[in-house]
Every structure is written in structure tokens, then in C-alpha cells.
Amino acid sequence: CSRAGLSGQRGYIVEAVKNYLDTAGIVSSDELAAGGYRITTTLQKSKQDDLTKSVKQQVTDKLGSSTADSYVQIGAASVDPATAKVRALYGGTDYLKHYISNATRKDFAVGSTFKPFIFTSAVQNHSTTQDGRTITPYTIYNGNSQREVQGPDGSTGYAPPNEDGRNYGNITVSTAMDNSVNAVFAQMAEDVGTDNVASTAADLGVPKKTTNLNPGPSMALGVAQVSPLDMAHAYATLANHGNYRPYTFVEKLTKNGDPVSIPGEDDSQKTPREAADTTTSMLTSVVQNGTGAAAQVPGWEVAGKTGTIDDDKAAWFAGYTPALSTVVAMMGEDPKNGNQKPLYGALGLNRVNGGGPPAQIWGQYTAGALENTTPVRFDLELQSGASPEPTLSPSPSESPSETPSSEPPSSSAPASPTTEPPVSPSDTPTLPTETPTFSFGPDENTDPSPN
């Protein structure tokens, strides 16, 4: 088959499905190449089209000829919280022009989209502040920029700046989440224990071998390098009340017409429901009152978090409704050598924030993807002392983003493959049996079942 069959999003999807089948131990790449397989994916064409259109209209159509605009890459993934089925994937403008999938790459830090995992872990572990107060959405922390993180033996020597050096004074955890206050979450990471936070993140779906998963309190600034797909999966677990199941790309698999069994789902309540649900309650405030306002979807409750990394090299929005979890990342990459580059000036913006283009893509996509789905509210069981409708401090007129530590992760994207991928699926449902046939799954918007 010709390489043209892998143009646009198709190549990214084929590679993601093949990698999933291989790493899950279902069908190896060699077995696939031997032929006879027909794969019905969990991806839904309407959602896939909505995601591609949203990226195009919010970002790629607006790119000009500036150097900063040439650095822009977008990656996104969308997962059904109840089933962990991947519903849409955006790997880049065209697989044949940029082989690395921005949806599955793991070389950009996630910024403050990591902060919710710290609070979830605090509730899960019944954590307290250094002076013995239980950590809830209304626990007061010192939010001043470059405040030194305090450990059991005094200062740890780590003093992270807030975005633009802003001092917030004494604020609640909920207000700190709304405004992505680094000082608060670095201290909370120390209070909870960074090993506990890393464990909670893994229980939600962040791979245990993630680079910079546990660097100490600086984890609060999101130096961990996680793919948009893995982040969408972790946020889907939050949406599913902490009930984890591995994500899947495959709805149905046959070989020469005979069904191939797919391993049963590991469905486990690794994270307590009250921990996940209380986090969800706080994240709805981020969208209503904080940095994620651009992600509001008419009729739907939305929980989400913005993230922006050091030197503006990436900006993220991670969020969910009860029916869909989606993560969008805007990344800066030099098209000549794959090096990470700042996005200052891209799209004519002084600085690209997670609450800007990523949240705008997220909002347009989610509104379209759920257009024919009856809105439902989050069904939350909250931590004791966590009111569902907090009284919040006013949010600033300028929506801040985040500044990670002075030593951000630096990594380069791997080189483009020099050989053509072995599988070239067609857009038609029938193909010669020497290559697998890929097709979209059932394309229906159904109301999410209560859970």
C-alpha cells in the first residue's frame, strides 16, 4: 500500500493502535505484518473529525510565517471515562510531514496539570500540613512567591516562584488551584510526601517509569514528562471517581474472519472515590472562576486544569465532563532539529498559556463531541469538610499560568523514521489480507451511564 494512505491523522492512529496491540501483548508487530487482521478501533469518526477541526480553526489556520509560528505543534487525546476507550487522537498536522505523534510523545513537561494529583494524594493519604491541619479545599496555605518549602526539620531550601512573581498571601487550596499557585502545591507535595504523590499519579494512569515523576517538591510545577494520551487517561480516572481501568484502542479484532480475544479489563478502585471526587469539585472551580474559563461548555459541568512550562515551551489544558476526558497540548519544537523551543510570540501572543489556545481547542472540541449527548452533572462524594459550593476569593483579572523550576527537563524529540511504516491501512473497509484493516468503532453519542 502507498504511504499516501497514512497521510493526515491516519498514520498517527495506525501507529498508536499497533503500539497498543504490541505492548498489551495482544498481537505483535510481526504478527500484524503477517496479515489477515481486521481491527475495529474505539475511535469515533465524529469525535475524530471534531478534534481535527477544532485544532485547525483555533490554531493551525491562524499560524503565519513567523519563526515562533513555525515552532507550533499540537497534540491531543480524548478518552471515555466510564470505559477508558480512546475516542479521538490528534498527533500533528500530517503524519507524512511529522512522524512523531504529539499525542503519544513523552518528552514535554506537563506543567501545572500535575497539581491535581498532589491534592488527590493528600485526600487519599489523610495528609496534614506541617502544623497538623487536615488538607481540604479550604485549608489555608501561604501563597507568596519564592516562599521556602518547609519540611519536618525546617526549610528544605526549595523556594519556587509563582507566575510573574505574584504574591497571594494566605489563600485556600481551592483558590490556589484556581490560580495555579506554585508556592502552595510545592509545600503540599512536601506535606503529603512526594513518594505518595507519585504513587497516586501512577494509580490514576501516569506511567510509573515517567521521567521526572518524583524529583521532590518541584513535582508541583509539573516537570514530569507525560504524553497527552496518558494525561487524558489519568484525568479520565478522576472523572470515573478514581476507578482505574487501562485505556484501549480496540473495539473488535479478527484474524481471517475469526475473533481474536482481547484481555479482560483490570477495573480497580486504586484511588478512593472521595479523593478523586473532591479533586473534581475543585477543578470545576478552575473552569468557572480560574485560569480555565475558555474551556466552558454550555450545559455541561467541566473540571479542568491549565499548565504552562518553563520558557513557554509548552502549554496544556487537561479536563473532563462526566462523559469525556480530553487533554490538549501546544508544544514548541524546532522543525529543523526537533529541539524544544519557546512559544513566545506564536499566534501573535506575548506568551502562550494553557488557558489560551489549548483551552480554546478543548472547549470547541468538547462542545462538538457532546453536541448530541444529554448533559449530566458530576455525581460527587466529597471529603469530609469539603463543601460542594465553596466561597472563593476573587480571581485576578489576568489569568496566570505557571513557571516551573529553574532546571526544566530538556530533551529532544527522536529522529523521524527513515523507513516507511509497514502497515498502510486504507480508508475503505476492505483490504487485501496481507495487511490489517483499520476502521472506526460505532459512532454514536450515547448518554453516559451513571457510575
C-alpha positions as CSV (number, residue, x, y, z in Angstrom):
1,C,0.0,0.0,0.0
2,S,1.2,3.6,-0.6
3,R,2.4,5.9,2.0
4,A,-0.5,8.3,1.0
5,G,-2.8,6.0,3.0
6,L,-1.0,7.3,6.1
7,S,-1.5,11.0,5.5
8,G,-3.2,13.3,7.9
9,Q,-4.2,11.7,11.2
10,R,-4.4,8.2,9.8
11,G,-0.7,7.4,10.3
12,Y,-0.7,8.6,13.9
13,I,-3.8,6.4,14.6
14,V,-2.3,3.3,12.9
15,E,0.9,3.6,14.8
16,A,-0.9,4.2,18.1
17,V,-3.1,1.1,17.6
18,K,-0.2,-1.1,16.5
19,N,1.8,0.0,19.5
20,Y,-1.2,-0.7,21.8
21,L,-1.7,-4.2,20.5
22,D,2.0,-4.9,20.8
23,T,2.7,-3.5,24.3
24,A,-0.6,-5.0,25.6
25,G,0.6,-8.4,24.4
26,I,-2.4,-8.9,22.1
27,V,-0.8,-9.0,18.7
28,S,2.9,-8.3,17.9
29,S,4.0,-6.1,15.1
30,D,5.4,-9.1,13.3
31,E,2.1,-11.0,13.6
32,L,0.3,-7.9,12.3
33,A,2.7,-7.6,9.4
34,A,2.0,-11.3,8.5
35,G,-1.5,-10.3,7.6
36,G,-5.2,-11.3,7.9
37,Y,-6.2,-9.0,10.7
38,R,-9.2,-6.7,10.8
39,I,-9.3,-4.1,13.6
40,T,-12.2,-2.1,14.7
41,T,-10.9,0.7,16.8
42,T,-12.6,2.5,19.7
43,L,-12.1,5.8,17.9
44,Q,-15.3,7.5,16.8
45,K,-15.2,9.3,13.4
46,S,-17.4,12.2,14.5
47,K,-15.2,12.9,17.5
48,Q,-12.0,12.5,15.5
49,D,-13.3,15.0,12.9
50,D,-14.4,17.4,15.7
51,L,-10.9,17.3,17.2
52,T,-9.1,17.8,13.9
53,K,-11.5,20.7,13.0
54,S,-11.1,22.4,16.4
55,V,-7.3,22.3,16.2
56,K,-7.5,23.7,12.6
57,Q,-9.9,26.5,13.5
58,Q,-8.3,27.5,16.8
59,V,-4.6,27.2,15.9
60,T,-3.3,26.0,12.6
61,D,-5.5,28.2,10.4
62,K,-4.2,31.2,12.4
63,L,-0.5,30.4,12.0
64,G,1.6,32.9,10.0
65,S,5.1,32.9,8.7
66,S,6.9,34.0,11.9
67,T,9.6,31.9,13.4
68,A,7.5,31.3,16.6
69,D,4.6,30.1,14.5
70,S,6.9,27.6,12.8
71,Y,7.5,26.0,16.2
72,V,3.9,25.2,17.0
73,Q,2.9,21.6,17.4
74,I,-0.4,20.3,18.8
75,G,-1.1,17.0,20.4
76,A,-4.4,15.8,21.9
77,A,-6.2,12.7,23.1
78,S,-9.8,12.0,24.2
79,V,-10.9,9.1,26.5
80,D,-14.3,7.9,27.6
81,P,-14.1,7.9,31.5
82,A,-16.5,5.1,32.1
83,T,-14.8,2.6,29.7
84,A,-11.3,4.1,29.2
85,K,-11.9,3.7,25.4
86,V,-9.8,6.2,23.4
87,R,-12.3,8.2,21.3
88,A,-10.1,10.6,19.4
89,L,-6.4,11.3,18.8
90,Y,-4.6,14.2,17.2
91,G,-0.9,13.6,16.5
92,G,0.0,16.6,14.4
93,T,-0.9,18.2,11.1
94,D,0.2,15.3,8.9
95,Y,1.9,12.0,9.8
96,L,3.9,12.1,6.5
97,K,5.4,15.5,7.4
98,H,5.9,14.9,11.1
99,Y,6.3,11.3,12.1
100,I,6.5,11.8,15.8
101,S,3.0,11.7,17.3
102,N,2.3,14.7,19.6
103,A,-0.4,12.7,21.2
104,T,1.8,9.9,22.5
105,R,5.3,11.5,22.8
106,K,6.7,11.8,26.3
107,D,9.3,14.5,26.1
108,F,7.5,17.6,27.2
109,A,6.8,18.5,30.8
110,V,3.1,18.8,31.7
111,G,3.3,21.9,33.9
112,S,0.6,22.5,36.4
113,T,-1.8,19.9,35.0
114,F,0.1,17.8,37.5
115,K,-1.1,19.8,40.6
116,P,-4.5,17.9,40.9
117,F,-2.6,14.6,41.5
118,I,-0.9,16.3,44.6
119,F,-4.3,17.2,46.1
120,T,-5.8,13.8,45.3
121,S,-2.9,12.2,47.1
122,A,-3.4,14.5,50.1
123,V,-7.0,13.3,50.5
124,Q,-6.1,9.7,49.8
125,N,-3.5,9.7,52.5
126,H,-5.4,11.9,55.0
127,S,-2.4,14.2,54.9
128,T,-1.9,17.2,57.2
129,T,0.0,20.4,57.0
130,Q,3.3,20.8,58.9
131,D,1.3,22.2,61.8
132,G,-1.2,19.3,61.8
133,R,-4.2,20.7,59.9
134,T,-6.1,18.2,57.6
135,I,-5.6,19.2,53.9
136,T,-9.0,20.0,52.3
137,P,-10.0,22.5,49.6
138,Y,-10.4,25.1,52.4
139,T,-7.1,24.6,54.2
140,I,-5.1,27.9,54.3
141,Y,-1.6,28.0,52.8
142,N,0.9,30.8,52.3
143,G,0.8,31.6,48.6
144,N,3.7,34.0,48.4
145,S,6.1,33.6,45.6
146,Q,9.5,32.1,46.5
147,R,8.4,31.0,49.9
148,E,10.7,28.3,51.1
149,V,9.1,24.9,51.4
150,Q,9.1,23.7,55.0
151,G,9.8,20.1,55.9
152,P,9.7,18.3,59.3
153,D,13.3,19.6,60.0
154,G,12.7,23.1,58.8
155,S,13.3,24.7,55.4
156,T,14.1,22.4,52.5
157,G,15.8,25.2,50.7
158,Y,13.4,24.9,47.7
159,A,11.6,28.2,47.0
160,P,9.6,28.1,43.8
161,P,8.4,31.3,42.1
162,N,4.8,31.9,41.2
163,E,3.9,33.1,37.7
164,D,5.2,36.6,37.3
165,G,6.4,36.6,40.9
166,R,2.9,37.2,42.2
167,N,2.3,37.1,46.0
168,Y,-1.1,35.7,47.1
169,G,-0.7,35.8,50.8
170,N,-2.8,33.3,52.8
171,I,-5.2,31.6,50.5
172,T,-7.3,28.4,50.4
173,V,-6.2,25.4,48.5
174,S,-9.2,25.9,46.1
175,T,-8.1,29.4,45.3
176,A,-4.6,28.2,44.8
177,M,-5.8,25.6,42.3
178,D,-7.9,28.2,40.5
179,N,-4.8,30.4,40.1
180,S,-2.2,27.7,39.8
181,V,-0.1,28.9,42.8
182,N,3.2,27.1,42.8
183,A,4.1,28.0,46.4
184,V,1.1,26.2,47.8
185,F,1.4,23.0,45.8
186,A,5.1,22.7,46.3
187,Q,4.5,22.9,50.1
188,M,1.6,20.4,49.8
189,A,3.8,17.9,47.9
190,E,6.2,18.0,50.8
191,D,3.3,17.7,53.3
192,V,1.9,14.7,51.5
193,G,5.2,13.1,50.7
194,T,6.4,13.0,47.2
195,D,6.5,9.2,47.1
196,N,2.8,9.2,48.0
197,V,2.1,11.7,45.2
198,A,4.0,9.7,42.6
199,S,2.1,6.6,43.7
200,T,-1.3,8.3,43.4
201,A,-0.4,9.6,39.9
202,A,0.5,6.1,38.8
203,D,-2.7,4.7,40.3
204,L,-4.6,7.2,38.1
205,G,-2.8,6.3,34.9
206,V,0.5,8.2,34.7
207,P,3.2,5.6,33.7
208,K,5.4,4.6,36.7
209,K,8.5,5.0,34.6
210,T,7.7,8.6,33.7
211,T,10.8,10.9,33.5
212,N,10.9,13.3,36.5
213,L,7.8,11.8,38.1
214,N,9.3,12.3,41.6
215,P,12.0,15.0,41.6
216,G,10.9,16.2,45.1
217,P,8.7,19.2,45.8
218,S,9.4,20.6,42.3
219,M,6.9,18.0,41.1
220,A,4.3,20.6,41.9
221,L,5.5,22.6,38.9
222,G,4.9,19.7,36.6
223,V,8.4,18.7,35.5
224,A,7.1,15.2,34.8
225,Q,7.2,14.3,31.1
226,V,3.8,12.6,30.2
227,S,2.1,12.2,26.9
228,P,-1.3,13.9,26.2
229,L,-2.8,10.4,25.9
230,D,-1.5,9.2,29.3
231,M,-2.7,12.5,30.9
232,A,-6.2,12.1,29.3
233,H,-6.3,8.6,30.7
234,A,-5.3,9.8,34.2
235,Y,-7.9,12.6,34.2
236,A,-10.4,10.0,32.9
237,T,-9.8,8.0,36.1
238,L,-10.5,11.1,38.1
239,A,-13.7,11.6,36.2
240,N,-14.5,7.9,36.9
241,H,-14.3,8.5,40.6
242,G,-10.8,7.0,41.0
243,N,-11.9,3.7,39.4
244,Y,-9.0,2.8,37.2
245,R,-9.0,0.6,34.0
246,P,-6.4,0.6,31.3
247,Y,-7.2,2.5,28.2
248,T,-7.9,0.6,25.0
249,F,-7.9,1.4,21.3
250,V,-9.6,-1.8,20.1
251,E,-13.3,-2.5,19.9
252,K,-13.1,-5.7,17.9
253,L,-10.3,-7.8,16.5
254,T,-10.4,-10.6,14.0
255,K,-7.9,-12.7,12.0
256,N,-9.1,-14.2,8.8
257,G,-12.6,-13.6,10.0
258,D,-12.2,-15.3,13.3
259,P,-12.4,-13.3,16.6
260,V,-9.2,-12.7,18.5
261,S,-9.7,-12.5,22.3
262,I,-8.7,-9.2,24.0
263,P,-7.6,-9.5,27.6
264,G,-10.2,-8.7,30.2
265,E,-10.2,-5.2,31.8
266,D,-8.5,-4.6,35.0
267,D,-11.1,-2.5,36.8
268,S,-9.9,-1.4,40.3
269,Q,-10.6,1.3,42.8
270,K,-6.9,2.2,43.3
271,T,-7.8,5.8,44.3
272,P,-10.5,6.3,46.9
273,R,-13.7,7.9,45.4
274,E,-13.7,10.8,47.9
275,A,-10.2,11.7,46.9
276,A,-11.0,11.7,43.1
277,D,-14.4,13.4,43.6
278,T,-13.1,16.2,45.8
279,T,-10.4,16.9,43.3
280,T,-13.1,17.1,40.6
281,S,-15.1,19.5,42.7
282,M,-12.1,21.8,42.9
283,L,-11.3,21.5,39.2
284,T,-14.8,22.7,38.3
285,S,-13.9,25.9,40.0
286,V,-10.8,26.3,37.9
287,V,-13.1,26.4,34.8
288,Q,-15.7,28.6,36.4
289,N,-13.5,31.0,38.3
290,G,-9.9,30.5,37.4
291,T,-7.4,30.0,34.5
292,G,-9.6,27.5,32.6
293,A,-12.5,29.8,31.7
294,A,-12.0,29.3,28.0
295,A,-12.9,25.6,28.4
296,Q,-16.5,26.2,29.5
297,V,-19.1,24.2,27.5
298,P,-22.7,25.3,27.6
299,G,-24.9,22.9,29.6
300,W,-22.0,20.8,30.9
301,E,-20.1,20.8,34.2
302,V,-16.4,20.9,33.3
303,A,-13.5,20.1,35.5
304,G,-10.0,21.1,34.3
305,K,-6.6,22.4,34.8
306,T,-4.2,24.6,32.8
307,G,-0.5,24.1,32.6
308,T,2.4,26.1,31.1
309,I,6.0,25.0,31.3
310,D,9.4,26.7,31.6
311,D,10.3,29.3,29.0
312,D,6.8,28.8,27.4
313,K,8.0,25.7,25.6
314,A,4.5,24.0,26.1
315,A,1.1,24.9,27.2
316,W,-1.6,22.4,28.3
317,F,-5.3,22.1,29.1
318,A,-6.5,18.9,30.7
319,G,-10.1,18.5,31.6
320,Y,-13.3,16.4,31.6
321,T,-17.0,16.3,31.8
322,P,-18.8,13.2,33.2
323,A,-18.8,11.9,29.6
324,L,-15.4,12.7,28.1
325,S,-11.8,13.3,29.3
326,T,-9.5,15.3,26.9
327,V,-6.1,16.7,27.0
328,V,-4.7,19.3,24.6
329,A,-1.0,20.3,24.5
330,M,0.6,23.1,22.4
331,M,4.3,22.4,22.1
332,G,7.3,24.4,20.8
333,E,9.6,22.4,18.5
334,D,12.2,23.5,16.0
335,P,11.2,21.9,12.7
336,K,14.8,21.6,11.6
337,N,16.2,19.6,14.5
338,G,13.4,18.7,16.9
339,N,14.7,20.8,19.8
340,Q,12.2,22.3,22.2
341,K,11.6,26.0,21.6
342,P,9.8,28.8,23.4
343,L,6.4,29.7,22.1
344,Y,6.7,33.5,22.9
345,G,5.1,35.4,20.0
346,A,3.3,32.4,18.5
347,L,-0.2,33.3,17.1
348,G,0.7,36.9,17.9
349,L,0.5,36.2,21.7
350,N,3.2,37.5,24.1
351,R,3.0,34.2,25.9
352,V,1.1,31.1,25.2
353,N,-0.8,29.9,28.3
354,G,-2.8,26.7,28.9
355,G,-5.9,28.9,29.4
356,G,-5.4,30.2,25.8
357,P,-5.3,28.1,22.7
358,P,-5.2,24.7,24.4
359,A,-8.3,25.5,26.4
360,Q,-10.0,27.0,23.4
361,I,-9.4,23.9,21.3
362,W,-10.6,21.8,24.3
363,G,-13.8,23.9,24.6
364,Q,-14.7,23.8,20.9
365,Y,-13.9,20.1,20.6
366,T,-15.9,19.1,23.7
367,A,-18.9,21.1,22.7
368,G,-19.0,19.5,19.3
369,A,-18.2,16.0,20.5
370,L,-21.0,16.1,23.1
371,E,-23.5,18.0,21.0
372,N,-26.0,15.1,20.8
373,T,-25.4,13.9,24.3
374,T,-27.7,14.9,27.1
375,P,-25.7,16.8,29.8
376,V,-25.3,15.1,33.2
377,R,-23.8,16.6,36.3
378,F,-20.9,15.2,38.3
379,D,-22.1,12.7,41.0
380,L,-19.6,13.5,43.7
381,E,-18.9,12.0,47.1
382,L,-16.7,14.6,48.8
383,Q,-14.1,14.5,51.5
384,S,-15.5,15.5,55.0
385,G,-15.2,19.2,55.3
386,A,-15.3,19.8,51.5
387,S,-18.3,21.8,50.7
388,P,-19.6,21.4,47.1
389,E,-20.1,25.1,46.7
390,P,-17.2,27.0,48.2
391,T,-17.0,30.7,48.7
392,L,-14.0,31.7,46.6
393,S,-11.6,34.6,46.7
394,P,-11.9,36.8,43.6
395,S,-9.6,35.5,40.8
396,P,-7.2,38.0,39.2
397,S,-8.1,39.9,36.1
398,E,-5.1,38.4,34.4
399,S,-5.2,34.6,34.3
400,P,-1.8,33.5,35.3
401,S,0.0,30.4,34.0
402,E,2.8,28.7,35.7
403,T,6.6,28.9,35.9
404,P,8.3,25.6,36.6
405,S,11.7,25.3,38.3
406,S,14.9,26.9,37.1
407,E,16.1,23.5,35.9
408,P,13.3,22.3,33.5
409,P,13.6,19.0,31.7
410,S,15.4,19.2,28.5
411,S,15.1,16.6,25.8
412,S,15.0,16.4,22.1
413,A,12.4,14.6,20.0
414,P,13.6,11.4,18.4
415,A,14.6,11.5,14.8
416,S,11.9,10.8,12.1
417,P,11.8,7.2,11.0
418,T,13.9,6.6,7.9
419,T,11.7,3.7,6.6
420,E,8.1,3.7,5.7
421,P,5.8,2.1,8.4
422,P,5.0,-1.5,7.5
423,V,1.2,-1.1,7.7
424,S,-0.7,1.1,5.3
425,P,-4.4,0.9,6.0
426,S,-7.0,2.2,3.6
427,D,-9.9,4.4,4.2
428,T,-12.1,1.7,2.8
429,P,-13.4,-1.2,5.0
430,T,-11.9,-3.9,2.8
431,L,-8.2,-4.5,2.0
432,P,-6.1,-7.4,0.8
433,T,-5.5,-9.7,3.7
434,E,-1.7,-9.2,3.7
435,T,-2.2,-6.0,5.7
436,P,-4.6,-5.4,8.6
437,T,-7.7,-3.4,8.0
438,F,-8.4,-0.5,10.4
439,S,-11.9,1.0,10.9
440,F,-13.6,3.3,13.3
441,G,-15.8,2.0,16.0
442,P,-19.5,2.6,16.5
443,D,-20.1,6.3,16.0
444,E,-22.8,7.1,18.4
445,N,-23.2,9.7,21.2
446,T,-25.0,7.9,24.0
447,D,-25.8,9.2,27.4
448,P,-23.1,8.1,29.9
449,S,-24.4,5.5,32.2
450,P,-24.4,6.6,35.9
451,N,-21.5,5.4,37.9
